[in-house]
Amino acid sequence: MGSIPEIDDETFELKVLQAELPVLVDFGAEWCHPCKQLDPIVEELAEEWVGKVKVFKLDVDSNVNTTMNYGVMGVPSLILFVNGEPVERMTGLVPKKRILEAVEPHLDS
């Protein structure tokens, strides 16, 4: 799925909930065309946010527990976690500007 590291049910707590930086999780699926359209935007943001925000992908089909725990009903869904808490949620193919508007207030400048 590109250059963004994938996480799963087993690694979610360590990589997301215990992370010191804000974490954007891209909940998606291989069969999801809007997810594939969103991939280049998320990859671009991940490069721009190096050292500020961690970005991970999570496949909803193979990680049902985490998907259900966070009430992800549609893909793609982006959830921003700060100090282990979900603070922003965007569902569907959202433009880069919308993602920036949601995430930037949570960044330590």
C-alpha positions in Angstrom: 0.0 0.0 0.0 2.8 2.5 -0.7 5.3 4.1 1.6 3.1 4.4 4.7 3.8 1.8 7.4 0.9 -0.6 8.2 -0.2 -1.4 11.7 -2.6 -4.1 12.9 -4.7 -5.1 15.9 -1.6 -6.3 17.8 0.6 -3.2 17.2 -2.1 -0.6 17.4 -1.7 0.1 21.2 2.0 0.5 21.1 2.3 2.5 17.8 -0.8 4.7 18.2 -2.1 4.8 21.8 1.3 5.0 23.4 2.9 7.3 20.8 4.3 10.6 22.0 3.5 12.4 18.8 0.0 12.8 17.3 -0.9 9.8 15.1 -3.0 9.8 12.0 -4.5 6.4 11.2 -5.8 5.8 7.7 -8.4 3.0 7.9 -8.8 1.5 4.5 -9.2 -1.7 2.4 -7.5 -3.1 -0.7 -10.8 -3.2 -2.6 -11.7 0.5 -1.8 -11.2 2.8 -4.8 -11.6 6.1 -2.7 -8.9 4.7 -0.4 -6.5 4.3 -3.3 -7.3 7.9 -4.4 -6.6 9.2 -0.9 -3.3 7.3 -0.7 -1.1 9.9 -2.5 -2.5 12.7 -0.3 -1.8 10.8 2.9 1.7 9.9 1.7 2.4 13.6 0.8 1.2 14.7 4.3 3.3 12.0 6.0 6.4 13.4 4.3 5.4 17.0 5.3 4.8 15.9 8.9 8.0 14.0 9.5 8.9 14.5 13.2 5.5 16.1 13.9 2.8 13.4 13.2 3.1 9.7 12.7 1.0 8.3 9.9 -0.1 4.6 9.7 -2.4 2.6 7.5 -4.8 -0.1 9.0 -6.6 -2.6 6.8 -10.1 -2.8 8.1 -10.7 -6.3 6.7 -7.8 -8.0 8.6 -8.1 -5.8 11.7 -11.7 -6.1 12.8 -11.1 -5.5 16.5 -9.5 -2.1 16.1 -12.0 -1.1 13.4 -15.0 -2.0 15.6 -13.4 -0.4 18.7 -13.3 3.0 16.9 -16.7 2.6 15.2 -15.2 2.8 11.7 -18.3 2.2 9.5 -16.9 3.5 6.1 -13.6 3.6 4.3 -11.5 5.5 3.9 -11.6 6.9 7.4 -8.9 9.0 8.9 -8.7 9.3 12.7 -6.2 11.6 14.5 -5.1 10.4 17.9 -3.5 12.7 20.4 -2.2 11.2 23.7 -4.0 8.0 22.8 -7.4 9.7 22.3 -9.2 10.1 19.0 -9.6 13.9 18.5 -10.5 14.2 14.8 -12.3 11.9 12.4 -12.8 12.3 8.6 -14.6 9.7 6.5 -14.6 9.5 2.7 -12.3 11.0 0.1 -11.4 14.3 1.8 -9.2 17.0 0.2 -5.8 17.7 1.6 -6.9 21.1 2.8 -9.6 19.6 5.0 -7.1 17.1 6.5 -4.7 20.0 7.2 -7.4 22.1 8.8 -8.3 19.1 11.1 -4.7 18.1 12.1 -2.8 21.4 12.3 -4.5 22.7 15.5 -3.2 19.6 17.3 0.5 20.1 16.2 3.0 21.5 18.6 4.7 24.2 16.6 
